[in-house]
Amino acid sequence: MTLASLRLRKNADRRLKSGHLWIYSNEVDIAVTPLKEMAVGQQVVVEASNGRAIATAYVNPNTLICGRIISQDPKQGLDKSLMVHRIKIALGMRERVFPTPHYRLVYGESDLLPGLVVDRFGDVLSVQLNTAGMQALEEDVLDALEKVLKPTAIVLRNDGGMRKLEGLEEEVRVARGELPDEVFLEENGVKFHVPILTGQKTGWFYDHRMNRARMQQYCKGKKVLDLFSYVGGWGVQAAAAGASSVLCVDASAVALDEVEKNAALNNVTEKVTTMQGDAFEALKQLIAEGEKFDVIVLDPPAFIKRRKDIANGERAYERINQLAMRLLDRDGILISASCSMHLAYDRLIDIVRGSARHIDRQAQILEQGHQGPDHPVQPAIPETDYLKSLIVRVFRD
């Protein structure tokens, strides 16, 4: 297969040489290679400004990130064979680290498969094709996954916001095999039911696995509040770790039904209660009622999705942290997390520090957490490093 060329402007290849995998539209020499004439999802040979071939990529001429590198070998396109090879490499690392087949199997650019996300729930795979280039290779993706893993079912969760940016339609369907009536996973020794067709993202958030494991050390005999609980990933694990009681708060009644189901799966129903509502309003209500907790988990959705949201997003993090701290007993533990890539770790630390001082408390950072090894960071791509978690002791001097 002969690929068309995509010529870069002078010095636009510097980031690519460092290992970055993205090409921005303003880096293309459109006089030599008219970007707008290229097909969405088309594979191309990337050329430096002097015409030397340096890589292959797929393109979307309608987006700011107009190209994503497939290989540093200008003769290597992305096909089923290369996918099988890279999925096997990704699988080998996960199998070394995790005792059960429950993890993020493919994390996009970090596993050299840009635009592809695959979560594994035993014999069931949940797949997101987030870019036009990966969408164009849907059948190759499915074939490669079947060859490597022989799953019972593959579900396409193509309903994320990134697809809108790529100009792709949204869909959720069983693409291969037969989906079991129920899908389960095990994390840190705790079992969960996965709402694979109806839940958020792929149905589960594996990225906080290590942070939830550390959380368990602080929960025995304690009263725990889990905000933005979703299906109880934090709260049910806290109960299973020996918490005396857990209150899970979420805006979704459907998610809270899953919390109750997961509590029953782990024989902790008597410890776990739920509260439906906006987290900010729930915190205000609990404060008004004079409630106090020993451990509070604060794992909100991304308050900062774009750079222009930073100021408003940081204020939201400040408000939620201050409210949560008011509910802690005199010597309590706050687990404060952020999945906003645009919130720097030092800013989260500063927000926690400022929130404690705002209510005349002292703060001690006991542990700093990160995304798990099934979400490896590509060191040339800061965007792959997004998750932050602080375990903080908040106390009165």
C-alpha positions as CSV (number, residue, x, y, z in Angstrom):
1,M,0.0,0.0,0.0
2,T,1.4,3.4,-1.1
3,L,0.6,6.2,1.4
4,A,0.2,9.8,0.6
5,S,2.7,12.3,2.2
6,L,2.1,14.8,5.0
7,R,4.9,17.5,4.9
8,L,5.7,19.4,8.1
9,R,6.8,23.0,8.5
10,K,10.4,23.7,9.4
11,N,11.3,22.4,13.0
12,A,7.8,21.0,13.5
13,D,9.3,17.5,13.8
14,R,11.1,18.4,17.1
15,R,8.3,17.1,19.4
16,L,8.0,14.0,17.3
17,K,11.7,13.3,17.7
18,S,11.3,13.5,21.5
19,G,8.6,10.8,21.3
20,H,5.4,12.8,21.1
21,L,2.7,11.3,18.9
22,W,0.6,14.3,17.9
23,I,0.7,16.6,14.9
24,Y,-1.1,19.9,15.1
25,S,-2.8,21.4,12.1
26,N,-0.6,24.6,12.2
27,E,2.5,22.4,11.9
28,V,1.6,21.1,8.4
29,D,3.0,22.7,5.3
30,I,-0.3,23.1,3.5
31,A,1.4,24.6,0.5
32,V,3.1,21.3,-0.2
33,T,0.4,18.9,1.2
34,P,-3.1,20.5,1.3
35,L,-4.4,19.0,4.6
36,K,-8.0,19.7,3.8
37,E,-7.9,17.5,0.8
38,M,-7.0,14.4,2.8
39,A,-9.7,12.0,3.9
40,V,-10.7,11.6,7.5
41,G,-8.9,8.6,9.0
42,Q,-6.4,8.4,6.1
43,Q,-3.0,7.0,6.8
44,V,0.0,9.0,5.6
45,V,3.8,9.1,5.5
46,V,5.0,12.0,7.6
47,E,7.8,14.1,6.1
48,A,10.2,16.6,7.7
49,S,10.4,20.0,6.0
50,N,13.3,18.8,3.8
51,G,11.1,15.9,2.5
52,R,12.7,13.1,4.5
53,A,10.2,10.5,5.6
54,I,10.2,10.2,9.4
55,A,7.1,8.3,10.5
56,T,3.6,7.2,9.5
57,A,0.4,8.6,11.0
58,Y,-3.3,8.8,10.5
59,V,-5.0,12.1,9.9
60,N,-8.2,14.1,10.6
61,P,-8.0,17.4,8.7
62,N,-11.0,18.8,10.6
63,T,-9.4,18.7,14.1
64,L,-6.6,20.7,15.9
65,I,-4.7,17.5,16.5
66,C,-4.7,16.6,12.8
67,G,-2.3,13.6,12.9
68,R,-1.4,10.9,15.3
69,I,1.8,8.9,14.8
70,I,1.5,5.2,14.2
71,S,5.1,4.2,13.8
72,Q,8.6,5.8,13.6
73,D,9.1,3.5,10.6
74,P,7.9,5.3,7.5
75,K,7.2,2.0,5.8
76,Q,5.0,0.7,8.6
77,G,1.2,1.3,8.5
78,L,-1.3,0.4,11.1
79,D,-3.0,-2.9,10.4
80,K,-4.2,-6.0,12.2
81,S,-0.7,-7.5,12.4
82,L,0.8,-4.4,14.1
83,M,-2.2,-4.2,16.4
84,V,-1.8,-7.9,17.4
85,H,1.9,-7.2,18.2
86,R,1.2,-4.1,20.3
87,I,-1.8,-5.6,22.1
88,K,0.4,-8.5,23.1
89,I,3.1,-6.2,24.4
90,A,0.4,-4.3,26.5
91,L,-1.1,-7.6,27.7
92,G,2.4,-8.8,28.9
93,M,2.9,-5.8,31.1
94,R,-0.6,-6.1,32.7
95,E,-0.2,-9.8,33.3
96,R,3.0,-9.1,35.2
97,V,1.4,-6.6,37.5
98,F,-2.2,-7.8,38.1
99,P,-3.2,-11.1,39.6
100,T,-6.7,-11.2,37.9
101,P,-7.7,-10.3,34.3
102,H,-9.3,-7.0,35.3
103,Y,-7.5,-3.9,34.1
104,R,-7.1,-1.3,31.3
105,L,-5.6,-3.4,28.6
106,V,-4.9,-0.6,26.1
107,Y,-4.4,3.1,27.1
108,G,-4.2,4.9,23.8
109,E,-1.0,6.7,23.0
110,S,0.9,5.2,25.9
111,D,0.5,1.7,24.4
112,L,1.3,3.1,20.9
113,L,-2.3,2.7,19.8
114,P,-3.5,6.3,19.6
115,G,-7.3,6.7,19.9
116,L,-7.9,3.1,21.3
117,V,-9.0,2.3,24.8
118,V,-9.7,-1.2,26.0
119,D,-10.8,-2.2,29.4
120,R,-10.8,-5.9,30.3
121,F,-13.4,-7.5,32.6
122,G,-12.3,-11.2,32.5
123,D,-13.6,-12.6,29.2
124,V,-15.4,-9.4,28.3
125,L,-13.8,-6.4,26.7
126,S,-15.1,-2.8,26.6
127,V,-13.6,-0.8,23.7
128,Q,-13.6,2.9,22.8
129,L,-12.6,4.0,19.3
130,N,-12.0,7.7,20.1
131,T,-10.5,8.9,16.8
132,A,-11.4,8.8,13.1
133,G,-8.2,7.0,12.3
134,M,-9.0,4.2,14.8
135,Q,-12.6,4.1,13.8
136,A,-11.5,3.4,10.2
137,L,-9.8,0.3,11.5
138,E,-12.7,-1.0,13.6
139,E,-12.7,-4.5,12.1
140,D,-8.9,-4.8,12.4
141,V,-9.2,-3.8,16.1
142,L,-11.9,-6.3,16.8
143,D,-10.0,-9.1,14.9
144,A,-6.8,-8.3,16.7
145,L,-8.5,-8.4,20.1
146,E,-10.2,-11.7,19.3
147,K,-6.9,-13.2,18.1
148,V,-4.9,-12.2,21.2
149,L,-7.6,-12.8,23.9
150,K,-10.4,-14.9,22.5
151,P,-13.0,-13.0,24.6
152,T,-16.6,-14.1,25.1
153,A,-17.8,-10.6,24.1
154,I,-16.5,-7.3,22.8
155,V,-18.6,-4.2,23.6
156,L,-18.1,-0.9,21.7
157,R,-18.6,2.1,24.1
158,N,-18.3,4.7,21.4
159,D,-20.2,7.4,23.2
160,G,-17.5,9.6,24.6
161,G,-17.0,13.4,24.1
162,M,-13.8,12.9,22.1
163,R,-15.8,11.3,19.2
164,K,-17.8,14.5,18.9
165,L,-14.6,16.4,18.4
166,E,-13.6,13.9,15.7
167,G,-16.9,14.2,13.9
168,L,-17.9,10.6,14.7
169,E,-21.3,9.3,15.6
170,E,-22.0,7.8,19.0
171,E,-23.0,4.2,19.5
172,V,-23.1,1.5,22.2
173,R,-23.4,-2.1,21.0
174,V,-22.1,-5.6,21.4
175,A,-19.7,-5.9,18.4
176,R,-18.5,-9.5,18.8
177,G,-19.7,-12.5,20.7
178,E,-22.5,-12.8,23.2
179,L,-22.6,-10.6,26.3
180,P,-23.3,-12.4,29.6
181,D,-26.3,-11.3,31.6
182,E,-23.9,-9.9,34.2
183,V,-20.3,-8.8,34.0
184,F,-18.0,-8.7,37.1
185,L,-14.6,-7.5,38.0
186,E,-12.3,-7.9,41.0
187,E,-10.3,-5.0,42.4
188,N,-8.1,-5.1,45.5
189,G,-9.9,-8.3,46.6
190,V,-13.4,-6.8,46.2
191,K,-16.0,-7.9,43.7
192,F,-18.1,-5.5,41.6
193,H,-20.8,-5.7,39.0
194,V,-20.0,-3.7,35.9
195,P,-22.8,-1.8,34.1
196,I,-20.9,-2.3,30.9
197,L,-23.6,-1.0,28.5
198,T,-25.1,1.8,30.6
199,G,-22.3,3.0,33.0
200,Q,-19.9,5.9,32.6
201,K,-17.1,5.6,30.1
202,T,-16.3,1.9,29.7
203,G,-18.4,1.0,32.7
204,W,-15.6,1.3,35.4
205,F,-12.6,3.5,36.4
206,Y,-9.5,1.3,36.8
207,D,-7.2,4.3,37.1
208,H,-7.7,4.7,40.9
209,R,-7.0,1.1,41.8
210,M,-3.8,1.7,43.7
211,N,-5.3,4.8,45.5
212,R,-8.3,2.7,46.6
213,A,-6.0,0.1,47.9
214,R,-4.2,2.7,50.0
215,M,-7.5,4.1,51.2
216,Q,-8.4,0.8,52.7
217,Q,-5.6,1.2,55.3
218,Y,-7.3,4.2,56.8
219,C,-10.9,2.9,57.1
220,K,-11.0,0.1,59.7
221,G,-13.6,1.0,62.3
222,K,-14.2,4.4,60.7
223,K,-17.2,6.3,59.5
224,V,-16.7,7.0,55.8
225,L,-18.3,9.4,53.3
226,D,-17.8,8.6,49.6
227,L,-18.7,11.6,47.4
228,F,-19.3,11.2,43.6
229,S,-19.5,7.6,44.5
230,Y,-20.6,6.2,41.0
231,V,-21.1,2.5,41.6
232,G,-19.2,2.4,44.9
233,G,-15.6,1.8,43.9
234,W,-14.3,3.6,46.9
235,G,-17.2,3.2,49.3
236,V,-17.7,-0.5,49.0
237,Q,-14.0,-1.2,49.2
238,A,-13.9,0.9,52.4
239,A,-16.8,-1.2,53.9
240,A,-15.0,-4.4,52.8
241,A,-11.8,-3.1,54.5
242,G,-13.7,-2.8,57.9
243,A,-15.3,0.6,57.9
244,S,-18.0,0.9,60.5
245,S,-20.3,2.7,58.1
246,V,-20.2,4.2,54.6
247,L,-22.4,6.8,53.0
248,C,-22.2,6.9,49.2
249,V,-23.4,10.1,47.5
250,D,-24.1,10.4,43.8
251,A,-26.4,12.4,41.5
252,S,-27.5,9.2,39.7
253,A,-30.1,6.9,41.2
254,V,-29.0,4.2,38.7
255,A,-25.5,4.4,40.0
256,L,-26.7,4.2,43.6
257,D,-28.6,1.1,42.7
258,E,-25.3,-0.4,41.6
259,V,-23.8,0.6,44.9
260,E,-26.4,-1.4,46.8
261,K,-25.8,-4.4,44.4
262,N,-22.1,-4.2,45.0
263,A,-22.5,-3.9,48.7
264,A,-24.6,-7.1,48.7
265,L,-22.0,-8.9,46.5
266,N,-19.4,-8.3,49.3
267,N,-21.7,-8.9,52.3
268,V,-21.5,-5.4,53.6
269,T,-25.1,-4.2,52.9
270,E,-25.6,-3.4,56.6
271,K,-22.7,-0.9,56.5
272,V,-23.5,0.9,53.3
273,T,-26.2,3.6,52.8
274,T,-26.8,5.9,49.8
275,M,-27.9,9.5,49.3
276,Q,-28.9,10.8,45.9
277,G,-28.2,14.4,45.0
278,D,-25.7,17.0,43.9
279,A,-22.5,16.6,45.9
280,F,-22.2,20.3,46.8
281,E,-25.8,20.4,48.1
282,A,-25.4,17.1,49.9
283,L,-22.3,18.4,51.7
284,K,-24.2,21.5,52.8
285,Q,-27.1,19.4,54.0
286,L,-24.9,17.1,56.0
287,I,-23.1,20.1,57.5
288,A,-26.5,21.6,58.5
289,E,-27.5,18.3,60.1
290,G,-24.3,18.3,62.2
291,E,-22.9,15.1,60.7
292,K,-19.2,14.2,61.1
293,F,-17.0,11.6,59.4
294,D,-13.6,10.1,60.0
295,V,-12.7,9.5,56.4
296,I,-14.1,11.4,53.3
297,V,-13.4,10.4,49.7
298,L,-13.6,13.3,47.2
299,D,-13.2,12.0,43.7
300,P,-15.2,14.4,41.4
301,P,-15.4,14.4,37.7
302,A,-13.1,16.7,35.8
303,F,-13.9,20.3,36.8
304,I,-11.4,21.5,34.2
305,K,-11.8,20.0,30.8
306,R,-10.2,22.8,28.8
307,R,-7.5,25.4,29.5
308,K,-10.1,28.1,29.5
309,D,-11.9,26.4,32.4
310,I,-8.9,26.5,34.8
311,A,-10.0,29.5,36.9
312,N,-13.6,28.3,37.4
313,G,-12.5,24.7,37.8
314,E,-10.0,25.6,40.5
315,R,-12.7,27.5,42.4
316,A,-14.9,24.4,42.2
317,Y,-12.1,22.3,43.7
318,E,-11.6,24.8,46.4
319,R,-15.3,24.9,47.3
320,I,-15.7,21.1,47.4
321,N,-12.6,20.6,49.5
322,Q,-13.6,23.2,52.0
323,L,-17.1,21.8,52.4
324,A,-15.7,18.3,52.8
325,M,-13.2,19.4,55.4
326,R,-16.0,20.9,57.5
327,L,-17.6,17.5,57.8
328,L,-14.4,15.8,59.1
329,D,-14.1,15.0,62.8
330,R,-11.4,16.8,64.7
331,D,-8.7,14.4,63.4
332,G,-9.9,13.1,60.1
333,I,-8.6,11.8,56.7
334,L,-9.5,13.5,53.4
335,I,-8.8,11.7,50.2
336,S,-8.8,14.5,47.6
337,A,-8.5,13.5,43.9
338,S,-8.6,15.1,40.6
339,C,-8.8,13.6,37.1
340,S,-8.4,17.1,35.4
341,M,-5.2,17.0,33.3
342,H,-5.1,20.8,33.4
343,L,-4.9,20.9,37.2
344,A,-1.3,20.6,38.1
345,Y,-0.4,18.4,41.1
346,D,1.1,21.4,43.0
347,R,-2.1,23.3,42.5
348,L,-4.2,20.5,44.0
349,I,-1.8,20.5,47.0
350,D,-2.2,24.3,47.3
351,I,-6.0,24.0,47.1
352,V,-6.0,21.4,49.9
353,R,-3.6,23.5,52.0
354,G,-5.6,26.7,51.5
355,S,-8.9,24.9,52.2
356,A,-7.6,23.6,55.5
357,R,-6.4,27.1,56.5
358,H,-9.7,28.6,55.4
359,I,-11.5,26.7,58.2
360,D,-8.6,27.0,60.7
361,R,-7.3,23.5,60.4
362,Q,-3.9,22.0,59.9
363,A,-3.2,19.6,57.0
364,Q,-0.6,16.9,56.6
365,I,-0.2,15.1,53.3
366,L,0.4,11.5,54.2
367,E,0.4,10.0,50.7
368,Q,0.4,11.1,47.1
369,G,-1.3,8.9,44.6
370,H,-1.2,8.5,40.8
371,Q,-2.9,6.5,38.1
372,G,-2.1,2.8,38.1
373,P,0.4,0.9,35.9
374,D,-2.4,-0.1,33.5
375,H,-2.5,3.7,32.6
376,P,1.2,4.1,31.9
377,V,2.5,7.6,31.3
378,Q,4.1,8.3,28.0
379,P,6.9,10.7,29.2
380,A,6.9,12.8,26.0
381,I,3.1,13.3,26.2
382,P,2.1,15.2,29.4
383,E,-1.6,14.7,28.6
384,T,-1.2,11.0,29.5
385,D,-0.4,11.9,33.0
386,Y,-3.7,13.2,34.5
387,L,-4.7,11.5,37.7
388,K,-3.8,12.9,41.2
389,S,-4.8,11.7,44.6
390,L,-3.8,13.0,48.1
391,I,-4.4,11.3,51.4
392,V,-4.5,14.2,53.9
393,R,-4.8,14.3,57.6
394,V,-6.9,17.3,58.6
395,F,-6.8,18.2,62.3
396,R,-7.2,21.0,64.8
397,D,-4.0,22.0,66.5
